[in-house]
């Protein structure tokens, strides 16, 4: 066994209704509450906000977080927190609000500048106390020391640093009840990709991340379609949320690779949801990786009770993806064939992720993978 380092992440509390007790984990003083306008309009944060008010907190609501949040959004959130004298930060929502909340807590607490901390290990902190509450089962952002922002309208840049790890993550499956099928599907597939890529990562893969990735994939695979077809099934929702979290802890230690690298330009250029982008690129990348990862795919197949080794694993995932009902071809999503070279070029900017892939992906290989996804 090789030497390794593993970081477990935030304190985790899981259970229906726990989001109403978030005030128990925060210090006195104003709370910067980071969410998005749609969640606020739906009333999903209302019980959590009421709990904060009962505990005597002033609340600074920042709800201007968009999908694929921009650097400008992060800066605006920091400005709102600074103006209100925020003493702590809550991220409430999907990956976008949580990613913005992590960066806001760091920038407010340590005084660093966002352009100076893109990359790995550059943000040092300190940060404000940070609590994260996911409302989808997919990104695992509540588990990771990673935030992704969009720069100059299209390029995705990441901040990866231990200081972004939250103090507490509250996993409340009641918040995910009734999510639309396409959101449940896309976010669930995102979490499955996290588990698969962590298990096959060429860097930092280790026995602990492997165990979590296998456990996560088992939960997610067993409950994805059930959650899609019965959106009020609390047990399925809880399993998806926990599986997503475990996959997040796994890939926080054994980083993701080419599926994500090729998915990012689809989000940055065409604003496709991140989980859907991962679904579009998953099967092409799995097939590309067979020469270097067949044994690992076979192990994952065994872990989820699928026969047929690596080939059986890919067939099973193909069936799962199609059963969700998500469109799985780029040509059905408004992407023209002559835009594929641009996507391949954009993907090459994600070397931070591509170096983790078990089989190299250069620009020519990326173009071939987009070609497969275009007519899937």
N, C-alpha and C positions, 0 to 999 in steps of 0.2 A: 504494500500500500504506500502510495506517495504521501509525503508531508502535505498538509493543507491547512488553511485557515478558514473558519466559518463564522459568520455573524448572524445571530438569530433574528434581529429586528426588534420591533416595538413590543411592549406589553400588549397582549391580546385579550379582549373580553368578547364573548360571543353569546348571543341570545336575543330572542324577539323582544323588542321594546327597550333594549339597552341604550339606544341613542338618546332617550329621554333622561339619562343619568350622566350625560357628558359633563355637566357642571362639577361633578364629584372629582374630576381629574384636572381641573384648571385652577390656577392661582387667582387671587383677587385682582380686579381691574378690568378694563375694557377688553372685549374679545373681538378680534377680527374674524368674521364668519365668512368664509369664501365658498361660494356656490355658483349656480348659474340661474339665469332669469327663468328658464323653463321650469326647473325644479321649484323655484320660489312661487311661480304662478300656480303650479299644481298643489301647493301647500305641503309638500313633503317635509320641508324643514320646520314646519310650524310647531310640533311638539318639542323639538330640540330647542328652538328659540324661546318658547315659553318656559322651559326648564331653566335656561340661562337667566331669564328675567327674574324668575322666582328666587334664584340664588343671588340676585342683586348685581348682576353684571350689566354694564352698558355694552351694547352690541353694535359693532360697526359692520354692516352687511355690505359685502362686495359681491355683486351678482353679475358682473360684466364678463364672466369667463365664457369664451366661445370654444367650440371644438377646435382641436389643434391650436391651443392658445399661443398668442404671439408674445414676443418680448415686451412689446408696448403694454400688453395687458398685465404682465407681471409688474412692470414699473408703475402702472396705475394702481394696482393693488397695494404695492408697497407705500405709495404716496398716501393712499387712504388710511392705511394702518398707522403711518407716522403722524398724520394730521390728527387722528383720534387718540393717540397715545396708547396704542394696543399693547397689552401686557401678555397676550397669548394669541394663538391662531388655531382656528378649526377649519379643516377642509372637509366639505360635505358635498358629495356627489360622485361622479365618475372620475376617470383618470385625470381629466383636464382640471377641475377645481382642486383636486388633491395635489397635482403637480404644481399649480400656482401657489397653493397654500404652503407647500414645503419651501419653495423659493422665497416667498414673502417672509416666512418665519426666519429663514437664514439671513436674508438681506436686512431685515429690521433689527435683528439681534446683533449682527456682527459688523454692519456698516460696509460690507463689501459691495462691489459693483457687478452687476450681472455680466457684462461683457468679459470681465476678468475671470469668471469661474466656469466658463464652458470647458468641458473636458473631465478628466478623471482625477479626483483628489485635490482639486484646486480650491474649493470652498472649505474654509477652516472654521467659520463660526466665530463666536458662539451664536446661538439662535434663540428665539423666543420659544416658550413651551408650545408643543405642537400635538394636536389630536386630530386623527383622521377617521372619517365615517364614510365608507363606500356605499353607494346606492345602486351599483351594478356589480355583477359577479364576473369579473373579467380582467381588468387592468392589473390588479394586485398592487396598485400604486401605494396603498396604505402600508405595504410590507417592505418597500424598497427604498434605498437611498438614491433614487434616480428621479430626475424631472426632465421632461422633454418640452422644448418650446420651438415655435416656428419663427425663423429669422428671415427678413427681407421677403416675406410673402410666400416662401416656398420651402426653404431649406430647414430641416429639422436638426436642432442642436441639443445635446444633452449635458446636464450637470450631474455628475456622479460623485458623491461624497458622503462619508459616514454621518456628517452633521445633518443631512436631510432625513435621516431615519426618525420617524415620529416617536414620541414618548408613549403614546397609547393608540391602538387601533380598535375601534368598536365595530364588531361584525353583527349587524342587526338585520336578519333576513326579512323581517317585516317590511323594510324599506324597499325591497326588491319585488314584492308581490305585485302582480299585475303589469310588470314591464311588457311592452309589446314584444311579439314573437321575434321580430327581426333584431331587436336590441338584445334580447336574451340570447339569441343564436350567435350574433356577432361577438358579444362580450365573452360568452362561454368558449367560443373557438379561440379567441385571443388567449384566454387562460390555458387552454389545451396546448397552444403553440408555446407558451412560456414553459410548460412542463417538458414538452418534447425537446425544445432547443436547449434547456438547461441540462437535460440528460445526455445530450450529444455534443455539448459545448467543447470546443478544442482547448479552452482555457479555464482553469479553476474548477472543473468538474471534480467532485469528491464524493465520498460515501454518504455524507449527510445530505448534500443537495440531491444525490441520486435517490435516496430514500424518500425525500419529500416530493420529488418530481413523480416518482412512481405512485405514491399515495394520492397526490393531486390528480394525476391523469385518471386513475381508477375512479375517483369520486366524480370527476367532470364527465367522463365518458358514460358512466352509468346513469347520470341524472340530466344530461343536456336536453335530450328530446322530451323527457318527462316535464322539465321546466318549461320547454317551448309549448307543449300541448296542454299543460294544466298550470297556467300562470299563477293560480292561487294556492298551489301545493307548497306549503311552508317547509315541509321536510326536504323536498327537492331544492327549494331555494336556499335553505341552510347548507345543504351539501355543496351546491354550486359556489356559495360564498366562501365556505371554508376551503374548498378545492382551489379556488382562485387565490386565496391568501397563501396557501401552502406553495402553490406554483410561484407566487411572487417572492417568497422567501428563497425558494430554490434558485430562481434566475437572478436574484440579487447577489448570489454567491457564484453561480456558474452562468455567465452572461449569455444572452440570446444572440442570434447570428443572422443568417442570410434571409430567412423569412421576413424578419423585421426590417432588415436593411432594404429589401425590395418593396416592402409595404410602405415605408415612409414616404417615398416620392408620390405614391398614389394618394396618400392623405394630404401631403403638402401641395401638390399640383391640382388635384381634382376634388379634394375635400371629401374623399370617401371615409366613412368611419374606420377607425384604426383596426378594430376587430375584423371588419369585413375585408379590409385590405390584406390582413394576415390570412384570412380564409382563401382569398384569391391566389395567393402565392404559395400556400402550404404544400399542395401536392406536387407542383413542379419542382420545388426545392427538395422535397423528400426524395423524389426520383433522382435528381441530380446528386444527392448525397449518398446514394446506395453504395458506391464503391468504397466509401470510407466509414459508413455508419450502419451497414446491414446488420451486424451483430447486435448493435445497440437497439435498433428498431425491433429486432427479434425479441430482445429482452423486454421491451415495452409491450410487445404483443402478448407475451406470456403473462406479464403483470396484469393485463386487463382481460385475460381469458380468451384471447384471439389466437386461432391456429393459423399455420401457414408461414411463420417466420416474418421476415421483413416485408415480403410481398403481400402476405396476408394482412399485415399491419396497415400498409398503404391502401389496400382494397377496403379495409374496414373504415378508415378515415374518409375515404372517398364516399362511401355509403352514408356515413354520419353527416358529412357536409351537405350532400344532396338532400338528405331527409330534412334538414333545417329549412329548406326553401329559399335560402339566399342565392341570388344570381352568382354564378361562379365563372363567368367569362367576361373579360375586359370589354369585349365588343358589344356587350349588352349594357354597358354603363357609360356610354358616351365618349369612350376613348378610341381615337382613330389609330389605324395601324401605323401611320407615319409619325405618331407621337412616341412609339416604343423606343427608338434610339435615344430620345431625350430622357425617358425614364431610366434607361440603362446608364446613361451618363450621370444622372442625379444619384442613382444608387451607389455609384463609386465614391461619393462623398461620405458614405457610412462605413469607412474603414474600421472605426471603433467596434462595429458589429461584425463586419465581414471577416476579421481576423479570428473570430470565434467559430467559424463554420468548419465542419469536419472535412469538407472538400472545397478547394479554392473556387472563388467566383470572381472572374475578371469581367471586363465590360462586355466582351463577346458572349460569355456564358450568361450574364445578366440579360442581354438582349434575347438570347434563346429561351430563357425562362419566361420573360414577358411574352414572347411569341406563343409559348404553350398556354399561358394564362389567357391570352387574347381570344383564343378559339376553343377554350376548354368545354 
